[in-house]
Amino acid sequence: MDRSNLERLRRKYADAHGGELFDPHFRKVADRIFDKSGTRTLPFAGIPTFLSLPHRAVDMAAPDFGDLQVALLGIPMDLGVTNRNGSRFGPRALRTIERIGPYNEALGCTPGAELRVADIGDVPFRSRYDLAACHADIEAYISAMVDAGVVPLSIGGDHSISYSILRAVGRERPVGMVHIDAHCDTGGLYDQTKFHHGGPFRNAVLDGVLDPERTIQIGIRGAAEYLWEFSTDSGMTVIHADEITSLGTDAIVAEARRIVGDGPVYLSFDIDSLDPAFAPGTGTPEIGGLTTREALAIIRGMKGLDIIGADVVEVAPQYDATTNTAHAGAQMLFEILSLMCFSPTVTGVPASENLTEAEALMGDPQPAE
């Protein structure tokens, strides 16, 4: 052992507490987490919020979002499921997951510190039984956020919620979408209603709030394939799960960025996009899905897109005694929130000014073969 180096390390680190870091970048992160004595907040203490963010109550009778740039909200509604219910408990499950973040080592940001962001609670539904009324409540709540210039990051709930969110965020102009899921969710009326979780994106296209030619659906698989002809007929790009290994995540990211371009983008992440080995706690599991590593690579590859809203849906915690599904959902939520640090709509800064030269070049990629 080099004795002089050992002495140097002892002088520098022997009496330093866990938050006393010397790299300027990491020190900025630590200074927000540790107090001067080296103590940090216990991750298992206090009232749980999404990603341990501050809570801000909002009265929908007179909504005041203050100076928030991004608001996380729970949408505990699963009246639109076609199989196993239970995703109404998804928001509560994700709030209880600790030790997610605060620093995103892959994207190089600390979103809770860099953004004005809070957990604003759950959509206040007028009825737990009336599916159509629930969707009206979701649209009204998200519309109030859009009016205030706040970007919504929603946690479901079943995937039908995305339709009403898109009606709010796309009402001025149709938006593009990166959709990561096992299912295309572009089916028609089932059992006399259009509000089910198998049809939100057909509804959104037909309402003129979602641009199908700027939409990519990633991870699609399973026996419901015959239900999704609307996706290709409308001009959406569909990448099946069995293509992911041959294409690779870099090519999928490049294709997604080419398709959505520089315009406003909605990001929707269904937890059943992951293989049940990683996320069994969901209503419609499909084997052969993404690994968590693949999902992370795809989401992180969206850095710099103009993300104007997003959701994480379909976590049904009662089907997973390990809490792994909620853990995966909370991590994806954190990754998407991290993307907001680089979204021009959120920050008011052009994406090119937030990206490295290599990352900026990704905005004009070659399409996947």
Secondary structure, DSSP 8 states (H G I E B T S, - for coil): --HHHHHHHHHHHTT--TT---SHHHHHHHHHHB-TTS-B--TTSS---GGG--B----TTS---TT-SEEEEEE---TT-SS---GGGHHHHHHT-----S-BTTTTB-HHHHS-EEEEEE---S-SS-HHHHHHHHHHHHHHHHHTT-EEEEEESSTTHHHHHHHHHTSSS-EEEEEE-SS------BTTBS-STT-HHHHHHHTTSEEEEEEEEEEE-SGGGGG-HHHHHHT-EEEEHHHHHHH-HHHHHHHHHHHHTTSEEEEEEEGGGB-TTT---SSS--SS-B-HHHHHHHHHTTTTSEEEEEEEE---GGG-TT-HHHHHHHHHHHHHHHHGGG-HHHHSS-HHHHS-HHHHHTTS-----
